[in-house]
């Protein structure tokens, strides 16, 4: 089984994709490609097809029927820089291997995330963990940004003072804000990366982590374009229906009203693209 080299991915190596105001994602290494997926699948399925078109068909079959193990043989390693509050959401995906910069050993850089004015929004009335879409007055947006910058500057100045006094870095760092940027090397197989992107690129995820998921998707598409196209078709742009939702769709196809109500009705309408 030959080493997989993807020319398009080679051109992306160590090229930072900017995210937010100070962040980035860059591909530092990869193992495998679409070719590796079909090679490992054919251990189970036999030699089978050989052309690119037939390879695409096999990959699509695997994705459609949720045969995930061949996708785990493609692995990517990234160098990522993100605000700490994004990292704490990111780390919930425990199927990765990572090494993060340590404030116990290193002096943290004075870089904090400040949202663009259009991302300063009110709390959603029907989503406890989301933002509303209502317009926020310009003067209030500026007040929020000014407060964030003021507090960030104050906290980092105190941190610098403690470091200058030779206080242990592991103590000096403890008041630094969640908006401070951190960095890590993050390695994950393609199956679990797809799972990460599906959850974190979703409109219900926090806007900031959505931007990182999209950047990771841009790289994954370059390393394994056939697999990514199938992932988009069946997961990103597809949907799964519960038994109740299937029954509701069958009812609607008979020309009858949607029997679901409340949140469940809204969720089905969103899946079906209803207005």
C-alpha positions in Angstrom: 0.0 0.0 0.0 1.8 3.1 -1.3 2.1 6.4 0.7 -0.7 8.8 -0.4 0.3 12.2 -1.7 -2.4 14.7 -2.6 -0.8 17.6 -4.7 -3.5 20.0 -3.7 -3.0 19.2 0.0 0.8 19.6 -0.4 0.3 23.2 -1.5 -1.8 23.9 1.7 0.8 22.5 4.1 1.7 25.1 6.7 -0.4 27.8 5.0 -2.5 29.5 7.7 -6.2 30.1 7.1 -7.1 33.2 9.1 -10.0 32.8 11.5 -11.5 35.6 13.7 -9.2 38.5 14.5 -6.0 36.7 15.6 -6.7 33.0 15.0 -5.8 30.5 12.3 -5.9 26.9 11.3 -3.1 25.3 9.3 -2.5 21.8 8.0 0.9 20.5 9.3 0.7 16.9 8.2 -1.7 14.3 6.8 -1.8 10.5 6.3 -4.0 9.0 3.7 -6.6 10.4 1.2 -9.6 9.2 -0.8 -7.2 6.5 -2.2 -6.6 5.2 1.3 -10.3 5.0 2.1 -11.0 2.8 -0.9 -7.9 0.7 -0.3 -8.9 -0.1 3.3 -12.5 -0.7 2.3 -11.4 -3.2 -0.3 -9.8 -5.4 2.3 -13.4 -6.2 3.3 -15.1 -5.8 -0.1 -12.4 -7.2 -2.4 -10.6 -5.4 -5.2 -13.9 -4.2 -6.7 -13.8 -1.0 -8.8 -10.7 1.0 -9.8 -11.7 4.2 -11.7 -12.1 7.5 -10.0 -15.9 7.4 -10.7 -16.2 4.0 -9.2 -14.0 5.0 -6.2 -16.4 7.9 -5.7 -19.3 5.5 -5.8 -17.7 3.2 -3.2 -16.9 6.1 -0.9 -20.5 7.4 -1.2 -21.8 3.9 -0.4 -19.7 3.8 2.7 -20.9 7.2 3.8 -24.5 6.5 3.0 -24.5 3.3 5.0 -22.4 4.7 7.8 -19.5 2.3 7.3 -17.1 4.6 9.2 -14.0 2.5 9.8 -12.4 3.2 6.3 -12.6 6.9 7.0 -10.6 6.5 10.2 -7.5 5.6 8.1 -7.2 9.2 7.0 -5.6 11.3 9.6 -4.8 15.0 9.7 -2.8 17.2 12.1 -3.5 20.9 12.5 -1.9 23.8 14.2 -4.7 25.9 15.5 -5.0 29.2 17.3 -8.3 30.2 19.0 -9.7 32.0 22.0 -9.9 29.9 25.1 -13.7 29.9 25.2 -13.6 28.4 21.7 -11.0 25.8 22.8 -13.2 24.8 25.7 -16.0 23.9 23.4 -13.6 22.3 20.9 -12.1 20.0 23.6 -15.5 18.3 24.1 -14.6 16.3 21.0 -12.4 13.7 22.9 -11.5 11.5 19.9 -8.5 13.7 19.1 -4.8 13.8 20.1 -3.6 17.3 21.1 -0.9 19.3 22.8 -1.8 22.8 24.0 0.5 25.7 24.9 1.0 25.9 28.6 0.8 29.1 30.6 2.8 27.3 33.3 5.9 27.4 31.1 5.3 30.1 28.5 4.4 33.8 28.9 1.0 34.2 27.2 0.8 36.7 24.4 -1.3 39.8 24.7 -3.9 38.7 22.1 -7.6 38.6 23.0 -10.6 38.1 20.8 -12.8 41.2 20.2 -16.0 40.4 18.1 -16.9 42.4 15.1 -19.7 44.8 15.8 -22.2 42.8 13.7 -21.6 39.8 16.1 -22.7 41.8 19.1 -26.3 40.6 19.5 -28.9 40.2 22.2 -29.6 37.0 24.1 -32.1 34.8 22.2 -35.5 34.6 23.9 -36.1 31.0 22.9 -32.5 29.6 22.9 -30.7 29.8 26.2 -27.3 29.3 24.6 -27.7 31.4 21.5 -27.9 34.9 20.1 -31.0 36.7 18.8 -31.1 38.2 15.3 -32.6 41.5 16.4 -30.5 44.6 15.6 -28.5 46.0 18.5 -28.2 49.8 18.5 -24.8 51.0 17.3 -24.0 52.8 20.5 -24.7 49.7 22.6 -22.5 47.6 20.3 -19.7 50.1 20.7 -20.2 50.0 24.5 -19.8 46.2 24.6 -16.6 46.4 22.5 -15.2 49.1 24.7 -16.0 47.2 27.9 -14.4 44.0 26.5 -11.2 45.9 25.4 -11.0 47.7 28.7 -11.3 44.6 30.9 -8.9 42.6 28.6 -6.3 45.4 28.9 -6.6 45.6 32.7 -6.3 41.9 33.2 -3.3 41.5 30.9 -1.6 44.4 32.6 -2.0 42.7 36.0 -0.7 39.5 34.5 2.4 41.3 33.2 3.0 42.9 36.6 2.9 39.6 38.3 5.3 38.0 35.8 7.6 41.0 36.2 7.5 40.4 40.0 8.7 36.8 39.3 5.4 35.3 40.6 5.0 31.8 39.3 3.5 31.8 35.9 1.0 29.1 36.9 -0.4 31.6 39.4 0.0 34.7 37.3 -2.2 33.3 34.5 -5.2 32.5 36.6 -7.1 35.8 36.1 -6.5 35.9 32.3 -9.8 36.2 30.4 -11.5 33.5 28.3 -11.0 35.7 25.3 -7.3 35.2 25.4 -5.9 33.2 22.5 -4.4 29.8 23.0 -2.7 27.4 20.5 -2.5 23.7 20.1 -1.5 20.9 17.7 -4.6 18.8 17.0 -4.7 15.4 15.3 -7.9 13.6 14.3 -9.0 11.0 11.9 -11.4 11.9 9.0 -14.5 10.1 10.4 -14.3 12.0 13.7 -13.3 15.2 11.9 -16.5 14.9 9.9 -18.5 14.5 13.1 -16.8 17.7 14.5 -17.6 19.7 11.4 -21.2 18.5 11.3 -21.8 19.6 14.8 -19.7 22.8 14.9 -20.5 24.2 11.5 -24.2 23.9 12.3 -26.0 27.2 12.6 -27.0 26.3 16.2 -23.3 26.2 17.2 -21.6 29.4 18.5 -20.7 31.6 15.6 -17.0 31.8 16.5 -16.5 28.0 16.5 -18.4 27.7 13.2 -15.7 29.7 11.6 -13.0 27.2 12.7 -15.2 24.3 11.6 -15.5 25.8 8.1 -11.7 26.3 7.9 -11.1 22.7 8.9 -13.6 21.6 6.3 -11.7 23.6 3.6 -8.6 21.6 4.4 -10.4 18.2 4.7 -12.0 18.9 1.3 -8.5 19.3 -0.2 -7.1 16.1 1.4 -10.0 13.9 0.6 -12.3 15.6 -2.0 -14.4 12.6 -2.9 -15.1 11.8 0.8 -15.9 15.4 1.6 -18.3 15.6 -1.3 -20.1 12.6 0.0 -20.0 14.0 3.6 -21.7 17.2 2.3 -24.3 15.2 0.4 -25.4 12.9 3.2 -24.5 14.8 6.4 -24.0 18.5 6.0 -26.8 19.0 3.5 -28.8 16.0 4.4 -31.0 15.2 7.4 -32.1 12.3 9.6 -35.7 11.8 10.5 -37.1 10.2 13.6 -39.9 7.7 13.4 -42.4 10.4 14.4 -41.0 12.7 11.8 -41.3 10.1 9.1 -44.9 9.5 10.0 -45.5 13.2 9.9 -44.0 13.5 6.4 -46.2 10.6 5.3 -49.2 12.4 6.7 -48.3 15.6 4.9 -47.8 13.7 1.6 -51.4 12.6 1.9 -52.4 16.3 1.9 -53.1 16.4 5.6 -51.6 19.0 8.0 -48.4 18.4 9.9 -49.5 16.5 13.1 -46.5 17.7 15.1 -46.7 20.8 17.2 -44.5 23.3 19.0 -40.7 22.8 18.9 -40.9 19.4 17.2 -42.9 20.9 14.3 -40.4 23.7 13.9 -37.5 21.2 13.9 -39.1 19.1 11.2 -39.9 22.3 9.1 -36.2 23.3 9.4 -35.0 19.9 8.3 -37.4 20.0 5.3 -36.4 23.5 4.4 -39.9 24.9 5.1 -40.4 28.7 5.3 
